[in-house]
């Protein structure tokens, strides 16, 4: 599928016939209860092979350029494989896929499938899924779907400054959803609200408030790796990994009537807040509350898996902070494997590919695939001279 067709169709689609017996024929019990299972929640520890060396990852923003800069090519493969361990029917499985963003161009995408139907679908403006469906599976049978993306990722620096934005901000209807609560981001909790108001103090300009929230999170929420807790717990315990730290920033902004959202990349995340400039143009402004001390810019090529933290999917009646790997079935649960691999590729013959290869394992963690000397280097803001070391994100 070419890029134009892909964009015109939203996320693109590809379908094949399953060719298996219907659940009613297979089981003789069409009323079997639908069951579901989820893949493991990936860790939010920032173990990604990028180094603040000034080349592949900026130590400081450029002096004479602004925009989406230094395009870099990648190939991304994402797939679902189901193996039958008994009779099962009404099968559906999903895994997150990237979507088109200003800092992330999808140049081409191809969907392949075996014994199933498969398509890419958008579930939000900034979130998508690979969807596999099949009427049934039997013991020893394998069904699979895979999407291969050719992508261009960018660093971003726009030279944002407070004076570009008026103190009085109007929130568009389409942005209002980024002012409310999300799973694990409690904007109505009295303690969270009290802390947001205390940190904002008498500041009036939204940029100044966002900077104050950013500084408070980096100073007061100590780095601590572990499963996600909540904004309430992070403020109470004064600890969290990159996910909690970014979520606290988002909650503080929303309480101050500044739209904000989480940004998810492999094993890591940060936040964005939204402001209109004096010409009425809206801007999502990145804020790295962990690992790199970047406020207003992003100096690394990162695969964005999802933006936002309240994503609704057709099969569920509750929103998700982060889209999970998921499967639904009747009968004997198939063995499910969710795979992904990101590989930087050279644009021209002989050009240096650079670091950044990674692969998603069975636990949902994106592991380093050592194909470049710098792949052995991990994020360590103390060692690379980017400020105080940040553990766990």
Order of alpha helices (4+ residues) and beta strands (2+ residues): alpha-beta-alpha-beta-beta-beta-beta-beta-beta-beta-alpha-alpha-beta-alpha-beta-alpha-beta-beta-beta-beta-beta-beta-beta-beta-beta
